[in-house]
Amino acid sequence: MVEIIRFELAKARQRVKRAERSLDRANEQLDDECGGVALSLALCARIRAQQARVIDARERFLKIPPVPHH
């Protein structure tokens, strides 16, 4: 049982890290690109979606019960 919880925690941590990296990349692209309004709007939409993924991943991570120490 403990192994399952540890596995779920590891998956949740990976999910959070992936979402945070994706959000960082989108923010960097917004800072770097000078492609006009359409590109900026698309990147802003992507950033909002990635922010939602980060929030969701963190919430899912926090719902996993802590692993008991043996």
ZADO-1210 file (C-alpha; in nm, 4 decimals, padded with zeros to 6 digits):
<atoms>
<atom x="00.0000" y="00.0000" z="00.0000" code="MET" pos="1"/>
<atom x="00.2814" y="00.2394" z="00.0893" code="VAL" pos="2"/>
<atom x="00.4465" y="00.1739" z="-00.2470" code="GLU" pos="3"/>
<atom x="00.1271" y="00.2697" z="-00.4284" code="ILE" pos="4"/>
<atom x="00.1047" y="00.5989" z="-00.2400" code="ILE" pos="5"/>
<atom x="00.4722" y="00.6727" z="-00.3102" code="ARG" pos="6"/>
<atom x="00.4162" y="00.5967" z="-00.6782" code="PHE" pos="7"/>
<atom x="00.1146" y="00.8300" z="-00.6884" code="GLU" pos="8"/>
<atom x="00.3146" y="01.1031" z="-00.5146" code="LEU" pos="9"/>
<atom x="00.5965" y="01.0649" z="-00.7672" code="ALA" pos="10"/>
<atom x="00.3516" y="01.0860" z="-01.0585" code="LYS" pos="11"/>
<atom x="00.1878" y="01.3934" z="-00.9055" code="ALA" pos="12"/>
<atom x="00.5260" y="01.5638" z="-00.8562" code="ARG" pos="13"/>
<atom x="00.6133" y="01.4945" z="-01.2204" code="GLN" pos="14"/>
<atom x="00.2785" y="01.6351" z="-01.3308" code="ARG" pos="15"/>
<atom x="00.3413" y="01.9571" z="-01.1359" code="VAL" pos="16"/>
<atom x="00.6951" y="01.9936" z="-01.2718" code="LYS" pos="17"/>
<atom x="00.5834" y="01.9349" z="-01.6333" code="ARG" pos="18"/>
<atom x="00.3049" y="02.1893" z="-01.6003" code="ALA" pos="19"/>
<atom x="00.5408" y="02.4449" z="-01.4456" code="GLU" pos="20"/>
<atom x="00.8027" y="02.3937" z="-01.7190" code="ARG" pos="21"/>
<atom x="00.5396" y="02.4280" z="-01.9894" code="SER" pos="22"/>
<atom x="00.4153" y="02.7498" z="-01.8313" code="LEU" pos="23"/>
<atom x="00.7712" y="02.8846" z="-01.8112" code="ASP" pos="24"/>
<atom x="00.8295" y="02.8062" z="-02.1807" code="ARG" pos="25"/>
<atom x="00.5090" y="02.9831" z="-02.2803" code="ALA" pos="26"/>
<atom x="00.6054" y="03.2900" z="-02.0770" code="ASN" pos="27"/>
<atom x="00.9519" y="03.2922" z="-02.2358" code="GLU" pos="28"/>
<atom x="00.7986" y="03.2738" z="-02.5836" code="GLN" pos="29"/>
<atom x="00.5717" y="03.5668" z="-02.5025" code="LEU" pos="30"/>
<atom x="00.8741" y="03.7691" z="-02.3897" code="ASP" pos="31"/>
<atom x="01.0851" y="03.6672" z="-02.6923" code="ASP" pos="32"/>
<atom x="00.8331" y="03.6827" z="-02.9781" code="GLU" pos="33"/>
<atom x="00.7478" y="04.0021" z="-03.1580" code="CYS" pos="34"/>
<atom x="00.5003" y="03.8382" z="-03.3932" code="GLY" pos="35"/>
<atom x="00.2153" y="04.0794" z="-03.3421" code="GLY" pos="36"/>
<atom x="-00.1161" y="04.0803" z="-03.1662" code="VAL" pos="37"/>
<atom x="-00.2434" y="03.7440" z="-03.2950" code="ALA" pos="38"/>
<atom x="00.0640" y="03.5595" z="-03.1700" code="LEU" pos="39"/>
<atom x="00.0535" y="03.7399" z="-02.8371" code="SER" pos="40"/>
<atom x="-00.3129" y="03.6512" z="-02.7909" code="LEU" pos="41"/>
<atom x="-00.2431" y="03.2872" z="-02.8734" code="ALA" pos="42"/>
<atom x="00.0455" y="03.2783" z="-02.6266" code="LEU" pos="43"/>
<atom x="-00.1669" y="03.4458" z="-02.3580" code="CYS" pos="44"/>
<atom x="-00.4332" y="03.1785" z="-02.4088" code="ALA" pos="45"/>
<atom x="-00.1651" y="02.9097" z="-02.3832" code="ARG" pos="46"/>
<atom x="-00.0284" y="03.0684" z="-02.0652" code="ILE" pos="47"/>
<atom x="-00.3753" y="03.0740" z="-01.9079" code="ARG" pos="48"/>
<atom x="-00.4235" y="02.7077" z="-01.9979" code="ALA" pos="49"/>
<atom x="-00.0838" y="02.6161" z="-01.8513" code="GLN" pos="50"/>
<atom x="-00.1599" y="02.8129" z="-01.5337" code="GLN" pos="51"/>
<atom x="-00.4783" y="02.6091" z="-01.4966" code="ALA" pos="52"/>
<atom x="-00.2763" y="02.2866" z="-01.5457" code="ARG" pos="53"/>
<atom x="-00.0313" y="02.3917" z="-01.2745" code="VAL" pos="54"/>
<atom x="-00.3153" y="02.4666" z="-01.0323" code="ILE" pos="55"/>
<atom x="-00.4876" y="02.1371" z="-01.1119" code="ASP" pos="56"/>
<atom x="-00.1664" y="01.9376" z="-01.0763" code="ALA" pos="57"/>
<atom x="-00.0870" y="02.0986" z="-00.7411" code="ARG" pos="58"/>
<atom x="-00.4400" y="02.0344" z="-00.6125" code="GLU" pos="59"/>
<atom x="-00.4211" y="01.6689" z="-00.7172" code="ARG" pos="60"/>
<atom x="-00.0814" y="01.6389" z="-00.5505" code="PHE" pos="61"/>
<atom x="-00.2138" y="01.7794" z="-00.2224" code="LEU" pos="62"/>
<atom x="-00.5066" y="01.5343" z="-00.2191" code="LYS" pos="63"/>
<atom x="-00.2733" y="01.2335" z="-00.1976" code="ILE" pos="64"/>
<atom x="-00.2440" y="01.1229" z="00.1660" code="PRO" pos="65"/>
<atom x="00.1025" y="01.1405" z="00.3197" code="PRO" pos="66"/>
<atom x="00.3107" y="00.8242" z="00.3323" code="VAL" pos="67"/>
<atom x="00.3356" y="00.6748" z="00.6819" code="PRO" pos="68"/>
<atom x="00.6926" y="00.6373" z="00.8093" code="HIS" pos="69"/>
<atom x="00.8024" y="00.2898" z="00.9128" code="HIS" pos="70"/>
</atoms>
